[in-house]
Amino acid sequence: MKVTIADVAKKAGVSKSTVSRILNGNYEQNTVDTVNKVLNVIKELDYRPNALAKSLKSMKTNVIGIVLSNLKNPFWVNVLEGVEDTCRKHGFNLMICNSNEEAELEEEHIRSFQMKQVDGMIINPTLKNLTIYQKLIKNEFPLVSINRKLSGLNIDTVTMNNIEGAKLAVEHLIGLGNRKIAIIVYPPDDISPRIERIEGYKKGLQENGIDFDPSMIRIVEERKGEVKKQVRDLLSGHDKPDAIFSTNNIMTLEVLEGIKDLQLNVPEDLSVIGYDETVWSKHLKPALTTVYQPAYDMGELAAKKLIQRINKKGSEMETLTLEPRLIVRDSCGAGKERIST
């Protein structure tokens, strides 16, 4: 016979409502012993709630959707880990979609999530579907923007201090004697992390008494080979930089390829610093100095904030900003690895 919630409650010596709360991840009203006892009975009896009946009764599916802009970027692996761990801890399942920076695809994913009646969404927006974002917010649909800010919209946002991250990179390069620092960035297009990293770059120069040279900012289209072209152009002219600041970890690999194509060496001929720590950063030769972003924490905070909204907790919308750190290795000629604090 099928095991019911009443069977679990009877064997655990608690009420059905207690079992229900624990199944929904609501542990606060019970002791640790009670929670563990109920969970052990659920496991022992192999109890599996009827998800459809449960969702019809509560008007909740306990499913969260997340739409990311570029799953090719390793940064999002750590973000997703933070989101998924938090969802699991609170009794939610996660559905993942990738917009690939395409507005039409992003719209399709959002509508699909709505049809599947997810309880809420986390989105790294393309910023090209303003009307859709506005409608979701107007309808009080639980929504959290992650990494990118939706300017002018009243929405919970979890982001990084990109200005400080870029400043850390520039100041590190200046501290090692570099004065002509180039920055490579994908088209800003109102995308807050890109705009802020340029701002932090300029600020780092200005605060250290170095004149800003517009020719040292290279905006590069997100197409294979474009970064290498810009690197070759930068390093083949008369006015060469002595350092390159790459603002994206995928971009960094192409920067290094472009330098290698010109038979130049890092850090002997020029310094290179990258944005985002990856599993391969320390294995490059030379090991890469990077601006580290707490990606797992970003995912965890975004999921917690969304679950609060789903459970109708919290009042004012807020923007949570995480701080970057610098991981110093060999690519700027600084020697032994260390992490800034």
TITOR-94293 format. One record per residue: x negated, y negated, z of N, C-alpha, C in turn; residue in one letter. Coordinates in steps of 0.001 Angstrom, whole numbers. Last residue first. Layout:
BEGIN
> nu:nv:nw:cau:cav:caw:cu:cv:cw:aa
> X:Y:Z:X:Y:Z:X:Y:Z:a
...
***
This chain:
BEGIN
> nu:nv:nw:cau:cav:caw:cu:cv:cw:aa
> -43147:-40928:1119:-42058:-40935:2097:-41421:-42310:2161:t
> -44472:-38954:-1597:-44305:-40214:-889:-43138:-40116:74:s
> -46390:-36071:-1600:-45040:-36611:-1767:-44925:-37877:-962:i
> -49238:-35004:-3503:-48618:-35450:-2257:-47247:-36021:-2603:r
> -52040:-33332:-4942:-50583:-33537:-4874:-50147:-34032:-3505:e
> -55123:-35007:-5703:-54359:-34013:-4943:-52876:-34365:-4808:k
> -55296:-37362:-8382:-55862:-36240:-7653:-54832:-35383:-6941:g
> -54573:-39436:-10024:-54541:-39679:-8580:-55047:-38513:-7745:a
> -54195:-39558:-12755:-55563:-39615:-12247:-55651:-39815:-10750:g
> -51737:-39094:-13567:-52110:-40517:-13522:-53516:-40693:-12959:c
> -51454:-36384:-13378:-51274:-36993:-14699:-51523:-38503:-14747:s
> -51649:-35010:-10929:-52871:-35377:-11637:-52682:-36237:-12883:d
> -49279:-36160:-8568:-50152:-35064:-8992:-51306:-35639:-9813:r
> -46835:-37119:-6311:-48092:-37513:-6959:-48932:-36278:-7273:v
> -43601:-37825:-6365:-44481:-36671:-6186:-45732:-36935:-7009:i
> -41615:-40184:-4749:-42647:-39966:-5759:-43456:-38725:-5403:l
> -38032:-40195:-4433:-39389:-40150:-3872:-40369:-39930:-5018:r
> -34832:-41955:-4199:-35843:-41117:-4856:-37150:-41100:-4053:p
> -31759:-41848:-2342:-33070:-42455:-2577:-34048:-41479:-3228:e
> -28318:-42249:-3301:-29426:-41436:-2785:-30766:-42038:-3199:l
> -25349:-43809:-2485:-26587:-43932:-3253:-27707:-43165:-2574:t
> -21928:-43793:-2957:-23017:-43232:-2154:-24278:-43216:-3005:l
> -19283:-45929:-2922:-20412:-45504:-3744:-21529:-45046:-2813:t
> -15775:-45322:-2225:-17130:-45745:-1890:-18149:-45230:-2893:e
> -12439:-46288:-1403:-13371:-45668:-2345:-14782:-46169:-2020:m
> -10995:-45978:1833:-11616:-46801:796:-12500:-45966:-123:e
> -10292:-43219:3143:-9443:-44322:2665:-10090:-45066:1507:s
> -9946:-39773:4172:-10733:-40923:3734:-9812:-41981:3149:g
> -8065:-37079:2748:-8826:-37645:3864:-9693:-38785:3338:k
> -6659:-35396:982:-6107:-36701:1382:-6741:-37240:2650:k
> -7866:-33265:-70:-7195:-33036:1214:-6635:-34325:1810:n
> -9011:-34541:-2234:-7987:-33514:-2487:-7167:-33275:-1222:i
> -10898:-36107:-887:-9786:-36756:-1614:-8646:-35756:-1881:r
> -12564:-34079:114:-11907:-35024:1032:-10701:-35679:362:q
> -13453:-33059:-2293:-12609:-32217:-1441:-11894:-33060:-386:i
> -15050:-35213:-3156:-13867:-34817:-3922:-12911:-33988:-3068:l
> -17051:-35229:-1188:-16204:-36409:-1366:-14924:-36040:-2118:k
> -18212:-32713:-1644:-17604:-33026:-350:-16630:-34195:-473:k
> -19181:-33060:-4270:-18163:-32043:-3993:-17454:-32320:-2670:a
> -21053:-35120:-3850:-19945:-35317:-4785:-18818:-34331:-4511:a
> -22847:-33892:-2054:-22080:-35071:-1648:-20860:-35300:-2538:l
> -23875:-31810:-3719:-23207:-31511:-2446:-22314:-32680:-2006:e
> -25075:-33229:-5812:-23977:-32309:-6070:-23171:-32010:-4820:g
> -27037:-34633:-4330:-26058:-35352:-5143:-24833:-34468:-5409:m
> -28550:-32564:-3273:-27794:-33429:-2362:-26713:-34203:-3114:d
> -29720:-31639:-5638:-28828:-30759:-4874:-27933:-31592:-3960:y
> -31318:-33888:-6358:-30202:-33455:-7206:-29210:-32572:-6448:a
> -33052:-36267:-5395:-32420:-35172:-4634:-31135:-34681:-5312:p
> -35680:-36823:-7684:-34330:-37189:-7290:-33689:-36018:-6544:q
> -39009:-37954:-8030:-38106:-36880:-7592:-36750:-37455:-7195:y
> -41004:-38852:-10535:-40053:-39450:-9603:-39023:-38365:-9284:v
> -44223:-37185:-10835:-42808:-37400:-11167:-42086:-38223:-10100:t
> -47131:-36082:-12438:-46578:-36949:-11393:-45148:-37311:-11788:t
> -47919:-32830:-13544:-47240:-34098:-13812:-46783:-34810:-12539:l
> -51119:-31396:-14054:-49832:-31375:-13353:-49236:-32781:-13362:a
> -52561:-31721:-17398:-52590:-31797:-15934:-51191:-31763:-15339:p
> -50639:-28992:-17572:-52062:-29330:-17420:-52329:-30644:-18151:k
> -47805:-27921:-15611:-48412:-28552:-16779:-49892:-28818:-16512:l
> -46820:-27120:-13212:-47564:-26120:-13977:-48154:-26676:-15275:h
> -45288:-29034:-12072:-46583:-28771:-11430:-47427:-27769:-12209:k
> -43028:-28969:-13822:-43849:-30178:-13651:-45238:-29871:-13093:s
> -41290:-26845:-13993:-42520:-26773:-14794:-43459:-27952:-14559:w
> -39122:-27385:-12457:-39940:-26234:-12050:-41261:-26198:-12802:v
> -39112:-31002:-12054:-38620:-29741:-12626:-39544:-28614:-12198:t
> -38095:-34211:-11060:-38948:-33069:-10778:-38311:-31829:-11392:e
> -37684:-37199:-12748:-37083:-35908:-12371:-38159:-34848:-12198:d
> -39787:-38793:-15019:-38634:-38931:-14125:-37971:-37577:-13979:y
> -43435:-39075:-15119:-42128:-38642:-15588:-41037:-38881:-14566:g
> -46311:-40713:-16337:-45481:-40402:-15185:-44071:-40086:-15689:i
> -49620:-40757:-17477:-48220:-40457:-17789:-47490:-40129:-16486:v
> -52447:-42703:-18587:-51663:-42060:-17532:-50240:-41810:-18020:s
> -55003:-42003:-21043:-53882:-42797:-20513:-53149:-41987:-19467:l
> -57418:-40629:-21125:-57156:-41696:-22102:-55971:-42580:-21708:d
> -57303:-38960:-18816:-58548:-39650:-19201:-58280:-40829:-20136:e
> -55292:-37405:-17798:-55140:-38853:-17646:-56363:-39645:-18140:p
> -54674:-36692:-21166:-54075:-37235:-19947:-54815:-36608:-18759:v
> -56182:-37414:-24323:-56091:-36604:-23108:-55476:-37396:-21960:n
> -55453:-37156:-27845:-55781:-37925:-26651:-55546:-37053:-25427:l
> -54665:-36284:-30342:-55901:-35752:-29746:-56404:-36640:-28601:q
> -52222:-36837:-31182:-53238:-37863:-31464:-54596:-37497:-30875:l
> -50818:-34714:-30157:-50947:-34834:-31617:-52026:-35829:-32019:d
> -50779:-35378:-27441:-51635:-34271:-27893:-51869:-34338:-29399:k
> -48849:-37359:-27475:-50214:-37689:-27040:-51192:-36630:-27536:i
> -46623:-35856:-28265:-47092:-36965:-29092:-48519:-37360:-28763:g
> -46372:-34125:-26079:-46667:-33582:-27412:-47231:-34664:-28323:e
> -45685:-35946:-24073:-46949:-35211:-23969:-47356:-34588:-25306:l
> -43202:-36727:-25064:-44256:-37727:-24835:-45612:-37036:-24817:v
> -41803:-34341:-24939:-42117:-34909:-26255:-43197:-35984:-26148:e
> -41606:-34093:-22164:-42296:-33049:-22934:-42689:-33554:-24321:l
> -40075:-36340:-21493:-41475:-36249:-21070:-42253:-35217:-21873:t
> -37440:-35836:-22302:-38247:-36805:-23047:-39741:-36636:-22748:m
> -36635:-34282:-20194:-36713:-33679:-21529:-37601:-34546:-22425:i
> -36701:-36172:-18073:-37624:-35026:-18068:-37727:-34312:-19410:n
> -36996:-39657:-18557:-36134:-38486:-18655:-37024:-37257:-18793:n
> -38658:-41847:-18824:-37510:-41962:-17925:-36566:-40764:-17957:t
> -42113:-42229:-18652:-41019:-41523:-19322:-39835:-41441:-18367:s
> -44487:-44546:-18975:-43472:-44142:-18005:-42308:-43547:-18787:f
> -47859:-44528:-19779:-46493:-44371:-20289:-45609:-43861:-19159:i
> -50734:-46683:-19934:-49879:-45739:-19213:-48506:-45686:-19878:a
> -51978:-48467:-21446:-52869:-47556:-20718:-52079:-46567:-19857:d
> -50914:-49197:-24830:-50701:-49129:-23380:-51757:-48240:-22737:p
> -52592:-51145:-27362:-52182:-49856:-26798:-51898:-49960:-25308:k
> -52568:-52920:-29821:-52195:-53282:-28455:-51680:-52051:-27723:d
> -52989:-51750:-32260:-54117:-52443:-31627:-53841:-52697:-30149:h
> -51472:-48417:-32525:-51629:-49846:-32803:-52834:-50439:-32090:g
> -51123:-45876:-31671:-51902:-46038:-32899:-52151:-47514:-33226:s
> -49452:-45690:-29535:-50869:-45392:-29301:-51742:-45543:-30544:l
> -46895:-46324:-30524:-47462:-47057:-29386:-48980:-46916:-29313:l
> -46582:-44361:-32514:-46583:-45778:-32862:-47241:-46611:-31772:d
> -46555:-42047:-30974:-47623:-42226:-31974:-47731:-43689:-32380:r
> -44240:-42573:-29495:-45533:-42408:-28807:-46679:-42629:-29781:v
> -42313:-42587:-31496:-42545:-43797:-30712:-43895:-43740:-30002:q
> -42470:-39914:-32369:-42732:-41025:-33297:-43071:-42298:-32547:k
> -41673:-38541:-30057:-43047:-38378:-30567:-43424:-39500:-31525:k
> -38996:-39318:-29977:-39907:-39735:-28907:-41350:-39639:-29379:v
> -37929:-38060:-32238:-37944:-39518:-32151:-38914:-40013:-31089:e
> -37815:-35285:-32078:-38917:-35884:-32824:-39016:-37392:-32695:g
> -34340:-35051:-31833:-35624:-34351:-31751:-36661:-35042:-32633:k
> -32690:-37879:-30524:-32854:-36914:-31623:-34246:-36322:-31545:r
> -31596:-40197:-29099:-31679:-38831:-28572:-31662:-37813:-29716:e
> -33692:-43039:-29822:-32481:-42246:-30045:-32684:-40813:-29551:e
> -35296:-45205:-27577:-35436:-44070:-28495:-34121:-43307:-28609:v
> -36883:-48162:-26922:-35580:-47507:-26884:-35573:-46435:-27972:i
> -39604:-49178:-25203:-39237:-48465:-26418:-37911:-47720:-26204:r
> -41342:-51870:-24096:-40086:-51133:-23862:-39665:-50494:-25178:i
> -43470:-53275:-24987:-43771:-52077:-24197:-42510:-51314:-23777:m
> -42639:-55581:-26113:-43052:-54511:-27037:-43359:-53205:-26313:s
> -42194:-57343:-23971:-41046:-56642:-24592:-41441:-55488:-25502:p
> -44039:-57459:-21167:-44251:-57463:-22609:-43114:-56665:-23268:d
> -44297:-59375:-18256:-43502:-58388:-18979:-43702:-58565:-20483:f
> -47247:-59800:-16345:-46280:-60328:-17310:-45585:-59191:-18047:d
> -47627:-59030:-12987:-47949:-58623:-14363:-46855:-59114:-15295:i
> -47266:-59253:-10206:-47931:-60321:-10952:-48333:-59965:-12366:g
> -45729:-57459:-8952:-47187:-57239:-8882:-47953:-58205:-9786:n
> -43174:-58101:-9509:-43592:-58198:-8111:-45078:-57953:-7918:e
> -43140:-57510:-12289:-43018:-58886:-11809:-43555:-59031:-10383:q
> -43272:-54678:-12353:-44296:-55507:-12984:-44316:-56906:-12362:l
> -40922:-53999:-10950:-42230:-53518:-10494:-43377:-54322:-11068:g
> -38992:-55178:-12590:-39178:-55670:-11230:-40542:-55263:-10683:k
> -39145:-53606:-14870:-39460:-55045:-14955:-39765:-55616:-13572:k
> -38335:-51128:-13696:-39620:-51261:-14400:-40051:-52729:-14450:y
> -35762:-51728:-12861:-36789:-51393:-11872:-38191:-51511:-12434:g
> -34548:-52116:-15377:-34586:-53206:-14403:-35677:-52970:-13355:e
> -34793:-49563:-16435:-35460:-50685:-17115:-35602:-51852:-16148:i
> -33182:-48270:-14606:-34601:-47902:-14682:-35403:-48963:-15430:r
> -30697:-49422:-15102:-31361:-49672:-13819:-32835:-49294:-13843:e
> -30076:-48408:-17634:-30179:-49857:-17431:-30982:-50157:-16172:i
> -29984:-45668:-17007:-30944:-46169:-18001:-31170:-47672:-17827:r
> -27906:-45474:-15090:-29268:-45055:-14755:-30317:-45607:-15729:p
> -25580:-46642:-16587:-26226:-47304:-15450:-27630:-46789:-15114:s
> -25015:-47260:-19824:-25269:-46123:-18935:-26147:-46605:-17782:i
> -24629:-49125:-21811:-23860:-49278:-20564:-24026:-48117:-19598:d
> -26686:-48351:-23661:-25254:-48150:-23945:-24375:-48183:-22695:d
> -29564:-47619:-23729:-28826:-47923:-22490:-27319:-47751:-22627:p
> -31116:-44955:-25439:-30299:-46167:-25558:-29448:-46427:-24320:p
> -33867:-43719:-23360:-32797:-43508:-24338:-31899:-44745:-24367:y
> -37162:-45064:-23031:-35824:-44829:-22484:-34837:-44573:-23622:v
> -40395:-45611:-21921:-39587:-45031:-22993:-38243:-44631:-22393:i
> -42685:-48178:-21234:-41559:-47381:-20746:-40771:-46879:-21951:i
> -46152:-48866:-20683:-45007:-48724:-21595:-43926:-47881:-20919:a
> -48290:-51081:-19172:-47466:-49897:-18943:-46269:-49906:-19890:i
> -51141:-52244:-18550:-50281:-52280:-19741:-49463:-50993:-19750:k
> -52480:-51648:-16222:-51887:-52977:-16362:-50938:-53074:-17562:r
> -53700:-49411:-13766:-53042:-49609:-15052:-52355:-50972:-15099:n
> -54742:-48930:-11219:-55492:-49783:-12136:-54875:-49996:-13499:g
> -53186:-47631:-9461:-54316:-46863:-10005:-55074:-47639:-11077:l
> -51165:-49404:-8974:-52105:-49123:-7889:-53322:-48340:-8335:g
> -49716:-49120:-11324:-50476:-50360:-11095:-51534:-50138:-10016:i
> -48551:-46616:-10847:-49452:-46809:-11993:-50321:-48049:-11808:l
> -46985:-47238:-8609:-48023:-46198:-8519:-49047:-46369:-9643:h
> -45275:-49129:-9672:-46224:-49537:-8626:-47333:-48515:-8433:e
> -43813:-47523:-11464:-44630:-48635:-11958:-45678:-49047:-10930:v
> -42519:-45687:-9692:-43378:-45230:-10792:-44343:-46322:-11236:a
> -41057:-47388:-8011:-42051:-46465:-7444:-43052:-46018:-8511:l
> -39338:-48549:-9897:-40341:-49375:-9208:-41447:-48512:-8615:k
> -37728:-46370:-10515:-38591:-46941:-11555:-39692:-47802:-10939:a
> -36478:-46035:-7991:-37248:-44947:-8609:-38210:-45457:-9668:g
> -35132:-48453:-7622:-36242:-48110:-6731:-37108:-47003:-7343:e
> -33247:-48161:-9658:-34150:-49324:-9649:-35373:-49011:-8795:i
> -31825:-45887:-8922:-32694:-45841:-10104:-33656:-47017:-10178:n
> -30690:-44308:-6557:-31278:-45645:-6590:-32308:-45679:-7720:n
> -27913:-42379:-7822:-29284:-42510:-7325:-29712:-43971:-7362:m
> -24486:-41639:-6747:-25522:-41997:-7711:-26888:-42052:-7033:t
> -21168:-41060:-6697:-22412:-40619:-6071:-23516:-40822:-7091:v
> -18104:-42731:-6153:-19267:-42512:-7017:-20445:-42043:-6175:t
> -14627:-43219:-6372:-15757:-42692:-5594:-16895:-42339:-6537:d
> -13380:-46183:-7922:-13578:-44732:-7940:-14752:-44361:-7045:i
> -12102:-48574:-9597:-12105:-48221:-8179:-12164:-46702:-8037:n
> -14100:-50023:-12143:-13056:-49068:-11754:-13221:-48685:-10284:l
> -16257:-51612:-12789:-14931:-52222:-12789:-13803:-51297:-12391:g
> -18237:-49010:-14169:-18130:-50411:-13772:-16697:-50912:-13866:s
> -18983:-46172:-13123:-17903:-46641:-13994:-17567:-48066:-13557:l
> -22297:-44917:-13064:-21265:-45781:-12490:-20239:-46165:-13547:k
> -23572:-41585:-12960:-23300:-42812:-13709:-22155:-43592:-13072:r
> -23709:-39648:-10819:-24903:-40118:-11529:-24695:-41443:-12256:n
> -20255:-38989:-10953:-21566:-38581:-10462:-22663:-39083:-11401:i
> -17086:-39849:-9761:-18095:-40059:-10802:-19467:-39755:-10216:s
> -14286:-37993:-8897:-15565:-38538:-8428:-16505:-38665:-9618:v
> -10841:-37837:-8241:-11890:-37957:-9248:-13134:-38588:-8629:l
> -7544:-36932:-7900:-8853:-36912:-7235:-9998:-36818:-8244:p
> -5290:-39243:-9271:-5865:-37907:-9442:-7250:-37900:-8790:f
> -3755:-41531:-9278:-4326:-41053:-8012:-4791:-39607:-8095:e
> -3108:-42676:-11611:-2237:-41585:-11174:-2720:-40932:-9877:n
> -5277:-44390:-11903:-3940:-44966:-11671:-2978:-43912:-11127:k
> -7282:-42520:-12519:-7356:-43283:-11272:-5989:-43854:-10906:i
> -6394:-41628:-15017:-6596:-40669:-13923:-6583:-41382:-12577:l
> -6442:-44044:-16435:-5170:-43347:-16233:-5270:-42352:-15084:k
> -9180:-44656:-16495:-8237:-45567:-15836:-6917:-44873:-15508:q
> -10151:-42541:-18039:-10594:-42681:-16653:-9598:-43542:-15872:y
> -8829:-43173:-20459:-8540:-41901:-19773:-8956:-41978:-18311:i
> -9987:-45627:-21118:-8533:-45535:-20931:-8157:-44276:-20161:t
> -12725:-44937:-21459:-12300:-45815:-20379:-10810:-45693:-20078:l
> -14561:-43142:-22694:-13133:-42828:-22559:-12519:-43635:-21421:n
> -17237:-43464:-22666:-16564:-43781:-23926:-15059:-43514:-23877:k
> -18802:-42552:-20649:-18452:-43986:-20620:-17715:-44424:-21881:l
> -19271:-39976:-20162:-19925:-40500:-21364:-19774:-42017:-21429:t
> -19711:-39278:-16627:-18955:-39773:-17787:-19819:-40192:-18968:p
> -19629:-36646:-14937:-20761:-37495:-15336:-20334:-38104:-16673:n
> -17125:-35916:-12593:-17474:-36217:-13980:-18736:-37066:-14064:i
> -15024:-33704:-10934:-16271:-34457:-10855:-16701:-34698:-12289:i
> -11555:-33481:-10100:-12650:-33414:-11075:-13854:-34229:-10624:m
> -8940:-31360:-8682:-9715:-32594:-8807:-10876:-32386:-9762:g
> -7463:-29090:-8981:-7102:-29994:-7886:-7841:-31332:-7966:d
> -6288:-28167:-12246:-7342:-28223:-11239:-6959:-29263:-10191:v
> -4385:-27380:-14227:-3966:-27905:-12925:-5061:-27804:-11872:q
> -4847:-26851:-16775:-5119:-25737:-15853:-4815:-26128:-14417:k
> -4365:-29354:-17777:-3433:-28277:-18119:-3612:-27083:-17192:m
> -6666:-30642:-16789:-5341:-31057:-16317:-4293:-29977:-16602:q
> -8636:-29348:-18252:-8620:-29214:-16796:-7254:-29595:-16230:f
> -7933:-30294:-20792:-7895:-28859:-20507:-7840:-28605:-18999:s
> -8473:-32991:-20544:-7088:-32561:-20772:-6927:-31062:-20469:r
> -11263:-32845:-20212:-10427:-33452:-19170:-8992:-32976:-19315:i
> -12051:-31695:-22660:-12306:-30990:-21395:-11415:-31527:-20279:h
> -11277:-33715:-24458:-10712:-32358:-24576:-10876:-31589:-23264:e
> -12937:-35802:-23654:-11482:-35943:-23556:-10807:-34576:-23583:e
> -15427:-34670:-24363:-15141:-35010:-22972:-13630:-35115:-22744:e
> -15126:-34559:-27111:-15263:-33312:-26360:-14968:-33546:-24880:l
> -15027:-37272:-27722:-13905:-36410:-28074:-13929:-35110:-27273:e
> -17563:-38214:-26829:-16318:-38712:-26233:-15141:-37776:-26488:a
> -20400:-36408:-26088:-19403:-36653:-27126:-18069:-37030:-26493:e
> -22418:-35504:-24424:-22355:-36951:-24705:-21347:-37301:-25807:e
> -21719:-32889:-23867:-22804:-33131:-24822:-22804:-34582:-25320:n
> -19917:-32034:-22024:-19409:-32918:-23083:-20441:-33167:-24174:s
> -19320:-28980:-20546:-20389:-29861:-21026:-19858:-30706:-22180:n
> -17822:-27680:-17532:-17781:-28008:-18965:-18883:-29001:-19294:c
> -16884:-25318:-15093:-17920:-26213:-15611:-17758:-26428:-17103:i
> -15039:-24839:-12157:-15052:-24670:-13609:-15982:-25738:-14190:m
> -15089:-23227:-9024:-15613:-24305:-9870:-15545:-23910:-11342:l
> -12975:-22796:-6136:-13700:-22271:-7291:-14076:-23440:-8199:n
> -13126:-23315:-2574:-12768:-23749:-3925:-13585:-22997:-4969:f
> -13798:-22982:132:-12745:-22164:-456:-12264:-22599:-1826:g
> -15961:-24315:1101:-14646:-24864:1430:-13497:-24139:717:h
> -18121:-22923:116:-18028:-23097:1567:-16626:-23559:1990:k
> -17755:-23295:-2625:-17598:-21957:-2049:-17369:-22043:-535:r
> -18368:-26041:-2844:-17047:-25524:-3212:-16785:-24180:-2543:c
> -21067:-26004:-2085:-20088:-26742:-1275:-18669:-26268:-1572:t
> -22210:-24520:-4146:-22350:-24073:-2753:-21297:-24723:-1865:d
> -21550:-26164:-6367:-20981:-24814:-6233:-21071:-24299:-4802:e
> -23021:-28540:-5917:-21569:-28566:-6077:-20974:-27197:-5773:v
> -25669:-27561:-5824:-25105:-28285:-4684:-23590:-28319:-4721:g
> -25832:-26478:-8395:-26030:-25607:-7237:-25427:-26255:-5987:e
> -25552:-28761:-9952:-24496:-27737:-9966:-24606:-26783:-8778:l
> -28027:-29975:-9432:-26777:-30651:-9063:-25655:-29614:-8952:v
> -29761:-28116:-10565:-29802:-28337:-9120:-28547:-29047:-8623:n
> -28983:-28396:-13235:-28959:-27069:-12611:-28919:-27217:-11096:v
> -29461:-30985:-14002:-28094:-30611:-13673:-27969:-29227:-13062:w
> -32176:-31083:-14634:-31693:-31819:-13465:-30329:-31308:-13020:f
> -32550:-29947:-17134:-32708:-29100:-15940:-32226:-29763:-14650:p
> -30342:-30603:-19742:-31258:-31244:-18800:-31343:-30414:-17517:n
> -28350:-29405:-21075:-29712:-29022:-21452:-30739:-29574:-20471:k
> -25940:-30462:-20391:-26393:-29311:-19611:-27786:-28824:-20004:l
> -24797:-33470:-20287:-25877:-32801:-21017:-26452:-31663:-20185:n
> -22588:-34368:-18881:-22851:-34963:-20191:-23927:-34231:-20981:s
> -20000:-32392:-17304:-21344:-32976:-17359:-21648:-33440:-18772:l
> -17268:-32027:-15364:-17648:-32306:-16749:-18992:-33021:-16730:v
> -15718:-29709:-13294:-16828:-30661:-13424:-17185:-30793:-14900:i
> -12848:-28950:-11291:-13522:-29013:-12593:-14671:-29995:-12553:g
> -11795:-26694:-8790:-12359:-28014:-9113:-13026:-27929:-10476:i
> -9103:-25022:-7330:-10094:-25042:-8408:-10501:-26488:-8672:v
> -6880:-24641:-5773:-8205:-24469:-5164:-9289:-24293:-6230:n
> -4422:-25280:-6637:-5036:-24118:-7275:-6364:-23745:-6625:t
> -1452:-26271:-4930:-2892:-26404:-5136:-3418:-25136:-5788:k
> 1055:-25973:-4000:881:-26921:-5104:-605:-27222:-5330:m
> 1504:-23957:-2225:782:-25136:-1722:682:-26256:-2742:s
> 2947:-22109:-3789:3434:-22513:-2474:2812:-23823:-2026:k
> 1405:-21761:-6034:2788:-22220:-6188:3330:-22757:-4864:l
> -954:-20757:-4926:-984:-22069:-5578:415:-22637:-5761:s
> -37:-18280:-3942:-630:-19271:-3045:-590:-20660:-3648:k
> 705:-16973:-6236:1718:-17272:-5222:1229:-18366:-4288:a
> -1836:-16809:-7477:-720:-17503:-8130:333:-17912:-7110:l
> -3404:-15318:-5693:-3788:-16699:-6028:-2636:-17487:-6635:a
> -2824:-13387:-3133:-2229:-13606:-4457:-2442:-15066:-4821:n
> -5822:-12396:-1417:-4587:-13194:-1519:-4114:-13281:-2963:p
> -6972:-9376:-491:-7114:-10334:-1592:-5805:-11105:-1750:r
> -8760:-7494:1861:-7573:-8307:1594:-7858:-9326:494:y
> -10268:-5356:2851:-10363:-5735:1431:-9120:-6519:1011:d
> -10473:-4833:5467:-9230:-4392:4823:-9219:-4662:3320:l
> -13017:-5964:5907:-12764:-4557:6237:-11535:-4025:5509:e
> -12622:-8648:5195:-13589:-7824:4454:-13298:-6336:4662:k
> -10739:-9393:7081:-10444:-9581:5649:-11349:-8689:4804:i
> -12240:-8900:9367:-11044:-8087:9112:-10660:-8177:7633:v
> -14192:-10905:9110:-14599:-9495:9133:-13429:-8570:8839:n
> -12617:-13203:9289:-13367:-12928:8052:-13805:-11474:7972:l
> -11706:-12951:11945:-10755:-12928:10827:-11469:-12582:9522:v
> -14146:-13154:13337:-13295:-11976:13508:-12334:-11833:12324:k
> -15061:-15689:12604:-15838:-14508:12215:-15001:-13232:12301:n
> -13049:-17276:13792:-13298:-17346:12350:-14015:-16089:11881:v
> -13415:-16600:16504:-12134:-16309:15817:-12328:-16288:14306:t
> -16022:-17534:16958:-15698:-16105:17157:-14423:-15721:16417:d
> -15744:-20261:16547:-16610:-19500:15635:-16286:-18013:15724:v
> -12286:-21267:16977:-13652:-21036:17460:-14429:-20238:16420:t
> -10363:-23573:14948:-10612:-22270:15567:-12056:-22161:16029:n
> -10059:-25852:13510:-9097:-25626:14592:-9305:-24301:15324:q
> -11996:-25828:11451:-12145:-26752:12575:-11243:-26414:13761:e
> -11841:-24399:9120:-12337:-23697:10300:-12261:-24540:11578:y
> -10480:-23988:6282:-10228:-24926:7378:-10580:-24242:8691:n
> -10555:-22291:4145:-11799:-22967:4512:-11640:-23985:5620:g
> -8328:-20850:3684:-8434:-22123:2951:-9682:-22917:3331:n
> -8600:-18789:5489:-8706:-18470:4057:-8906:-19730:3219:l
> -7989:-20246:7775:-9365:-19761:7577:-9597:-19388:6114:i
> -5242:-20680:7427:-6176:-21811:7541:-7603:-21376:7250:r
> -4303:-18012:7392:-4134:-18883:6218:-5110:-20045:6251:s
> -4850:-17170:9996:-5495:-16491:8864:-5453:-17389:7627:v
> -3108:-18935:11315:-4555:-18988:11585:-5326:-18331:10441:t
> -642:-18078:10369:-1091:-19440:10032:-2582:-19608:10280:s
> -426:-15579:11524:-601:-15668:10065:-1093:-17054:9649:k
> -2402:-15380:14601:-1192:-15665:13828:-1491:-15700:12332:s
> -4384:-12515:15681:-4114:-13954:15540:-2827:-14134:14741:v
> -5561:-9987:15669:-4943:-10495:16891:-4704:-11993:16867:g
> -6496:-8681:13497:-7415:-9663:14101:-6856:-10236:15398:a
> -4294:-7117:12849:-5546:-6441:13210:-6517:-7398:13901:k
> -2386:-9169:12285:-2144:-8170:13339:-3450:-7531:13802:k
> -3560:-10535:10110:-3280:-11240:11359:-3114:-10255:12528:a
> -3617:-8510:8170:-4874:-9132:8625:-4668:-9787:9988:v
> -882:-8060:7868:-1760:-6959:8291:-3072:-7511:8862:d
> -46:-10538:6887:458:-10088:8194:-416:-8958:8742:a
> -1140:-10589:4399:-1706:-11513:5385:-1250:-11136:6796:i
> -1378:-7110:3321:-774:-8441:3373:-1469:-9304:4411:t
> -2409:-4627:1030:-2665:-5302:2313:-2088:-6709:2252:v
> -338:-2307:-584:-1078:-3561:-666:-1197:-4199:710:k
> -834:1204:0:0:0:0:-865:-1248:0:m
***
